[in-house]
């Protein structure tokens, strides 16, 4: 893994990383997590052009700290220093970090799709969201949404030659990141041409999800952002389900999916979002697939969302 205290770059080892199912152990903020990485074994010539991943950190005045990030750069990024690219912001789930595109194998998947002509050349930026849900916390201490809008998006787009305008900007996420992506896109639809989410943490009925005790593990996880016990009013103010009922989503392309055996029951929230958008006659693509809330599910369906965004981006 790149060291995040200073600029770092990784290039894909096409012999070692183009592997079949494998377990990878990575270090993330002092904790170890095991991630199941799915990649089809594909044989491509070693001379084929490859992209690279650059990891660094960005100082934030809003958060009073530096925020690590990684960015996936297409092969043509270094070839033409005057070229500008569309950008996809990809938000990780709870317990993961900015390096998830590397240690999950998603980077390899992107490279393989590009080599097969299934993806255009665009940037993929992955900030470290911690446990923020990518919103401003109720207590006002962790203003992560403000950080994204006022610091991260503008600085990343300037530093890595992102093409300007809504048509060239999209957002996606997994689990907590799916919540964040939908929240940001529905609250700020003028910023994004498209949004996608896999297994998004959409909770239709908060008390039922938390259980009887305000000190339940789920309440403690949400407490740092939404209050402990979570404040229902604050929850509704930020919920993608509530935002979807009134937001002006004209022109925003929407894709989301969830496993029908999701371990946290997020399929209920996904189905509720589908009903809300359908009742408002807002075009969207929704799938309830067989599967659980795990890396194998995401690995199977991530190619679909990447292609969804790629089709909508202009040619760089």
Secondary structure, DSSP 8 states (H G I E B T S, - for coil): ---TTS-EEEE--TTTSS-SSEEEEEEETTEEEEEEE--------TTS---EEEEEEEEETTTTEEEEEEEEE-GGGTT-TT--BEEEEEE--TT--TTHHHHTSHHHHHHHHHHTT-S--EEEEEE--TT-TTSB-TTSS-BHHHHIIIIIHHHHHHHTTB--SGGGEEEEEETHHHHHHHHHHHHSGGG-SEEEEES----S-HHHHH-S-TTSHHHHHHHHHHTTTT-HHHHHHH-HHHHHHH---TT-EEEEEEETT-TT-HHHHHHHHHHHHHHTT---EEEEES--SSHHHHHHHHHHHHHHHHHHS---
